[in-house]
Amino acid sequence: MLFLIKFSLFSIPIYIIKFLNLNLLPLQQIHAFILTCLFNLMSIKSQVFYTLSPETLAEIPAIHLENFNLSFAIDNSCTGYIAMLALTGLIFSTPRKKFKQRVLFLIGGLLILFVINVLRIFLTILFALNFGEEYLDIVHGLLWREFLLIVVILLWIVFLKRSK
């Protein structure tokens, strides 16, 4: 029961970000920069520009792929912040674990989630470029969101097993 209460408390930042329409601009900019570098490495000329977010009504980074004349905005949900906060909540809600163990595992877990999330966005855009934008919502919405959730659960299971 205590686990559920703690985990619920750790989910509050998610609702605050959503309710107040807070813009996670630094995290969005990091994603946009890395993605632009990845596309440029693949000889897909790309650049970052800023557009208005329908989610927060603030300026957010977007990536323009010049070879295809397509643009993709990087909004809050693209950053993987919900998965990162969920992992944080799971790790710090787990009873009888040392603080140092939690922090060290969380640093590694967040880094893994960040890398997977950047690859998720990159591969989703590549899929859209190769198979058409009409499939973007299916790949992004159905496959990748659940995949990120599975990664969070697997990381938590690894945390539980490693720290016995």
C-alpha positions as a Python dict, from the first residue, in 0.01 Angstrom:
ca = {
    (1, 'M'): (0, 0, 0),
    (2, 'L'): (286, 237, 87),
    (3, 'F'): (439, 165, -255),
    (4, 'L'): (120, 278, -431),
    (5, 'I'): (98, 596, -226),
    (6, 'K'): (461, 684, -296),
    (7, 'F'): (427, 603, -666),
    (8, 'S'): (113, 816, -687),
    (9, 'L'): (299, 1108, -529),
    (10, 'F'): (582, 1068, -780),
    (11, 'S'): (330, 1092, -1064),
    (12, 'I'): (221, 1441, -957),
    (13, 'P'): (488, 1617, -1170),
    (14, 'I'): (340, 1455, -1482),
    (15, 'Y'): (2, 1610, -1407),
    (16, 'I'): (155, 1946, -1317),
    (17, 'I'): (342, 1957, -1649),
    (18, 'K'): (27, 1862, -1840),
    (19, 'F'): (-215, 2083, -1643),
    (20, 'L'): (2, 2395, -1650),
    (21, 'N'): (115, 2330, -2010),
    (22, 'L'): (476, 2366, -1901),
    (23, 'N'): (723, 2367, -2185),
    (24, 'L'): (1021, 2131, -2148),
    (25, 'L'): (1224, 2341, -2391),
    (26, 'P'): (1579, 2239, -2284),
    (27, 'L'): (1493, 1870, -2319),
    (28, 'Q'): (1322, 1936, -2654),
    (29, 'Q'): (1625, 2129, -2778),
    (30, 'I'): (1864, 1848, -2682),
    (31, 'H'): (1648, 1597, -2871),
    (32, 'A'): (1625, 1825, -3176),
    (33, 'F'): (2002, 1882, -3180),
    (34, 'I'): (2087, 1511, -3155),
    (35, 'L'): (1827, 1415, -3416),
    (36, 'T'): (1956, 1680, -3654),
    (37, 'C'): (2308, 1544, -3612),
    (38, 'L'): (2186, 1188, -3680),
    (39, 'F'): (2001, 1291, -3996),
    (40, 'N'): (2297, 1494, -4120),
    (41, 'L'): (2522, 1191, -4062),
    (42, 'M'): (2291, 997, -4291),
    (43, 'S'): (2324, 1269, -4558),
    (44, 'I'): (1969, 1386, -4492),
    (45, 'K'): (2018, 1760, -4472),
    (46, 'S'): (1831, 1887, -4169),
    (47, 'Q'): (1812, 2191, -3949),
    (48, 'V'): (1634, 2302, -3635),
    (49, 'F'): (1377, 2579, -3645),
    (50, 'Y'): (1108, 2689, -3402),
    (51, 'T'): (732, 2656, -3438),
    (52, 'L'): (429, 2712, -3216),
    (53, 'S'): (322, 2414, -3007),
    (54, 'P'): (-50, 2336, -3010),
    (55, 'E'): (7, 2164, -2675),
    (56, 'T'): (167, 2451, -2479),
    (57, 'L'): (119, 2750, -2712),
    (58, 'A'): (491, 2818, -2677),
    (59, 'E'): (769, 2801, -2931),
    (60, 'I'): (921, 2455, -2961),
    (61, 'P'): (1201, 2314, -3174),
    (62, 'A'): (1122, 2133, -3494),
    (63, 'I'): (1341, 1953, -3744),
    (64, 'H'): (1317, 2036, -4112),
    (65, 'L'): (1440, 1762, -4345),
    (66, 'E'): (1535, 1957, -4655),
    (67, 'N'): (1578, 1653, -4884),
    (68, 'F'): (1212, 1562, -4825),
    (69, 'N'): (1070, 1908, -4752),
    (70, 'L'): (915, 1769, -4432),
    (71, 'S'): (918, 1903, -4078),
    (72, 'F'): (863, 1733, -3744),
    (73, 'A'): (801, 1924, -3420),
    (74, 'I'): (957, 1803, -3095),
    (75, 'D'): (691, 1866, -2832),
    (76, 'N'): (680, 1767, -2465),
    (77, 'S'): (553, 1418, -2534),
    (78, 'C'): (845, 1351, -2770),
    (79, 'T'): (1096, 1391, -2488),
    (80, 'G'): (999, 1074, -2304),
    (81, 'Y'): (953, 1271, -1982),
    (82, 'I'): (659, 1055, -1872),
    (83, 'A'): (866, 736, -1902),
    (84, 'M'): (1155, 903, -1716),
    (85, 'L'): (928, 1024, -1435),
    (86, 'A'): (760, 682, -1419),
    (87, 'L'): (1098, 509, -1378),
    (88, 'T'): (1194, 761, -1111),
    (89, 'G'): (868, 694, -929),
    (90, 'L'): (908, 316, -948),
    (91, 'I'): (1265, 324, -822),
    (92, 'F'): (1203, 563, -534),
    (93, 'S'): (875, 395, -434),
    (94, 'T'): (1035, 53, -401),
    (95, 'P'): (1081, -27, -32),
    (96, 'R'): (1401, -138, 141),
    (97, 'K'): (1649, -9, -113),
    (98, 'K'): (1948, 207, -28),
    (99, 'F'): (1940, 566, -152),
    (100, 'K'): (2278, 534, -326),
    (101, 'Q'): (2158, 221, -511),
    (102, 'R'): (1848, 406, -625),
    (103, 'V'): (2036, 713, -748),
    (104, 'L'): (2304, 515, -933),
    (105, 'F'): (2052, 290, -1103),
    (106, 'L'): (1830, 586, -1185),
    (107, 'I'): (2116, 771, -1357),
    (108, 'G'): (2189, 468, -1573),
    (109, 'G'): (1820, 398, -1633),
    (110, 'L'): (1747, 756, -1738),
    (111, 'L'): (2041, 750, -1975),
    (112, 'I'): (1913, 426, -2131),
    (113, 'L'): (1563, 572, -2164),
    (114, 'F'): (1700, 890, -2320),
    (115, 'V'): (1900, 701, -2583),
    (116, 'I'): (1609, 469, -2662),
    (117, 'N'): (1375, 767, -2688),
    (118, 'V'): (1603, 949, -2934),
    (119, 'L'): (1628, 630, -3140),
    (120, 'R'): (1248, 592, -3119),
    (121, 'I'): (1195, 936, -3272),
    (122, 'F'): (1470, 885, -3530),
    (123, 'L'): (1335, 548, -3645),
    (124, 'T'): (977, 675, -3649),
    (125, 'I'): (1074, 960, -3880),
    (126, 'L'): (1278, 725, -4100),
    (127, 'F'): (976, 496, -4120),
    (128, 'A'): (758, 789, -4228),
    (129, 'L'): (1012, 891, -4490),
    (130, 'N'): (1027, 539, -4634),
    (131, 'F'): (666, 424, -4607),
    (132, 'G'): (464, 746, -4599),
    (133, 'E'): (339, 989, -4341),
    (134, 'E'): (0, 819, -4327),
    (135, 'Y'): (155, 540, -4118),
    (136, 'L'): (326, 777, -3876),
    (137, 'D'): (47, 777, -3617),
    (138, 'I'): (24, 399, -3617),
    (139, 'V'): (397, 349, -3567),
    (140, 'H'): (431, 633, -3319),
    (141, 'G'): (110, 585, -3125),
    (142, 'L'): (63, 213, -3110),
    (143, 'L'): (409, 62, -3127),
    (144, 'W'): (656, 302, -2971),
    (145, 'R'): (454, 428, -2674),
    (146, 'E'): (399, 75, -2552),
    (147, 'F'): (760, -15, -2625),
    (148, 'L'): (882, 268, -2400),
    (149, 'L'): (647, 150, -2124),
    (150, 'I'): (786, -203, -2157),
    (151, 'V'): (1142, -65, -2131),
    (152, 'V'): (1048, 118, -1808),
    (153, 'I'): (902, -200, -1659),
    (154, 'L'): (1204, -407, -1766),
    (155, 'L'): (1444, -152, -1613),
    (156, 'W'): (1245, -163, -1289),
    (157, 'I'): (1256, -545, -1287),
    (158, 'V'): (1634, -530, -1339),
    (159, 'F'): (1654, -282, -1050),
    (160, 'L'): (1451, -515, -825),
    (161, 'K'): (1664, -819, -912),
    (162, 'R'): (2002, -642, -892),
    (163, 'S'): (1945, -491, -554),
    (164, 'K'): (1828, -801, -363),
}
